[in-house]
Amino acid sequence: EAIAAQKQALQINSSFADSYHEIAGVFAKQGNLDLAIQFQRKAKEFKSNDSNINFALINFEERQKNLAELGTYNYKLISLGFDCLPRTIATRWGIKPSRLQGEKSCPFDLAFHSFSNIYHLLKNDFQNYLDPQYLKTIPYDLYPEKSIVINTKYFCKFNHEYSNILHKNNFQKFRERYQQRIKNFYEYIHSSPILF
């Protein structure tokens, strides 16, 4: 829908760089870097001094180059990050494939964990991590009308899990999601080579 809307804008003004830029962004999110680069170059053609347009083009080209190089190796990059930034940055620059490219999420990809608690979770095989007695919801500081899940034992904050569907029935859907992420983590641990 976003692409269709931007293409309508381009029918009105075929040199409107921002529409090319927006279309490129959608293609990049979908993992189609060939088209993202093609549209981003068109955006740069019409607005060559725009820092956002130039940065996006550099990013898409570097991501494509890095993903191609990544394909020559067989390693898995596993985030042990404090928050989602390591996974985001690695994916944004093509050092780690995206979910759309088949990469599975792991427990530390999309939540806040202190480094000491990451150590304890790994040492104890995630014991009590998904125990409903330690899970509760709190208002999401970015969107106060929404709630996020926290683990009160490990002080983990799952800021991407704000859908009410995940919170129902003792956090059943949330626990299923994170059980799968833990399973993915252990599958990746047994692959070779691994980078943390």
C-alpha positions in Angstrom: 0.0 0.0 0.0 2.8 2.4 0.8 4.5 1.7 -2.5 1.2 2.2 -4.4 0.7 5.5 -2.6 4.2 6.7 -3.4 3.8 5.7 -7.0 0.7 7.8 -7.3 2.8 10.8 -6.0 5.3 10.0 -8.7 2.6 10.1 -11.4 2.0 13.7 -10.3 5.7 14.6 -10.0 8.1 12.1 -11.4 11.1 13.9 -9.9 9.8 13.8 -6.3 12.9 12.3 -4.6 11.1 11.6 -1.3 8.7 9.2 -2.9 11.7 7.2 -4.4 13.3 7.3 -1.0 10.1 6.0 0.7 9.7 3.2 -1.8 13.3 2.2 -1.4 12.8 2.0 2.4 9.8 -0.4 1.9 11.8 -2.6 -0.4 14.7 -2.7 2.0 12.4 -3.7 4.9 11.1 -6.5 2.7 14.6 -7.6 2.0 14.6 -6.7 -1.7 17.9 -4.8 -1.7 18.2 -4.7 -5.5 15.0 -2.7 -5.8 15.8 -0.7 -2.7 19.1 0.4 -4.3 17.5 1.1 -7.6 14.9 3.5 -6.1 17.4 5.0 -3.7 19.7 5.9 -6.6 16.7 7.6 -8.3 16.1 9.6 -5.1 19.7 10.7 -5.0 19.5 11.7 -8.7 16.8 14.2 -7.8 18.1 15.2 -4.3 21.8 14.6 -4.2 22.5 16.9 -1.2 20.0 15.2 1.1 21.9 13.5 4.0 19.1 11.0 4.7 18.9 9.9 1.1 22.7 9.6 0.8 23.0 7.7 4.1 20.2 5.3 3.1 21.9 4.6 -0.3 25.2 3.9 1.5 23.4 1.6 4.0 21.5 -0.4 1.3 24.7 -0.9 -0.8 26.8 -1.9 2.2 24.1 -4.2 3.5 23.9 -5.9 0.1 27.7 -6.2 -0.1 28.0 -7.6 3.5 25.2 -10.1 2.9 26.9 -11.4 -0.2 30.1 -11.8 1.7 28.2 -13.4 4.6 27.0 -16.0 2.2 30.6 -17.2 1.7 30.8 -18.1 5.4 28.7 -20.4 7.4 28.7 -18.7 10.8 25.8 -17.7 13.0 25.9 -14.3 14.8 24.1 -14.6 18.2 23.3 -11.4 20.1 24.1 -11.3 23.8 23.2 -7.7 23.9 21.7 -5.6 26.6 18.9 -4.6 24.3 17.8 -4.9 20.7 20.5 -2.6 19.3 23.1 -5.2 18.5 20.6 -7.3 16.5 19.2 -4.2 14.8 22.6 -2.8 13.8 24.0 -6.2 12.7 20.8 -6.7 10.5 20.8 -3.1 9.2 24.3 -3.5 7.9 24.0 -7.0 6.5 26.3 -8.6 9.1 23.3 -10.7 10.2 20.4 -11.8 8.0 17.0 -10.5 8.8 13.9 -12.5 9.8 12.6 -12.2 6.2 15.9 -13.7 5.0 15.3 -16.8 7.3 17.2 -15.7 10.4 15.5 -16.9 13.6 15.1 -14.6 16.7 16.8 -15.6 19.9 15.9 -14.5 23.5 18.4 -11.6 23.7 17.5 -10.1 20.3 14.5 -8.0 21.3 14.4 -7.3 25.0 16.3 -5.5 27.8 18.6 -7.7 29.9 21.3 -6.7 32.2 24.6 -8.4 31.4 24.8 -10.1 34.8 21.3 -11.6 34.3 22.3 -12.8 30.8 25.1 -14.7 32.6 22.7 -16.1 35.1 20.1 -17.1 32.5 22.7 -18.9 30.5 24.2 -20.6 33.5 20.8 -21.8 34.7 19.4 -22.8 31.3 16.8 -20.0 31.4 15.2 -21.3 34.6 12.3 -19.1 35.8 12.7 -17.0 32.7 9.2 -17.8 31.5 7.6 -18.8 34.8 4.3 -17.0 35.0 4.8 -16.2 38.7 7.7 -13.9 37.6 5.9 -12.3 34.6 3.8 -9.2 34.8 2.8 -6.3 32.7 3.6 -2.7 33.2 2.7 0.4 31.2 5.0 0.9 28.2 6.9 4.2 28.8 6.8 5.1 25.0 3.1 4.3 24.6 1.3 4.6 28.0 -1.9 3.1 26.6 0.0 -0.2 26.0 1.6 -2.7 28.4 4.8 -4.6 28.1 5.9 -7.8 29.8 8.6 -7.8 32.5 10.3 -10.7 34.4 10.5 -9.6 38.0 13.2 -12.2 39.0 15.7 -11.2 36.2 14.4 -7.6 35.7 14.0 -8.2 32.0 11.9 -5.9 30.0 10.3 -7.2 26.9 9.5 -3.9 25.2 8.5 -5.5 21.8 5.8 -7.7 23.3 3.0 -5.2 23.9 0.2 -7.0 22.2 -2.6 -7.9 24.6 -2.9 -11.3 22.9 0.5 -12.2 24.3 -0.5 -11.4 27.8 -3.7 -13.5 28.0 -3.9 -16.9 29.8 -0.9 -16.5 32.0 1.2 -15.1 29.1 0.7 -18.2 27.1 1.4 -16.7 23.6 4.4 -14.7 25.1 5.8 -17.9 26.7 5.4 -19.8 23.4 7.2 -17.1 21.5 10.1 -17.1 23.9 10.3 -20.8 24.2 10.8 -20.9 20.5 13.5 -18.2 20.7 15.3 -20.2 23.4 15.1 -23.3 21.2 16.5 -21.2 18.3 19.3 -20.1 20.6 20.3 -23.6 21.5 20.1 -24.7 17.8 22.4 -21.9 16.8 24.7 -22.7 19.7 25.2 -26.2 18.3 25.9 -24.9 14.8 29.4 -23.9 13.8 31.1 -21.5 13.8 29.4 -19.0 16.1 30.0 -15.3 16.8 28.6 -13.7 19.9 
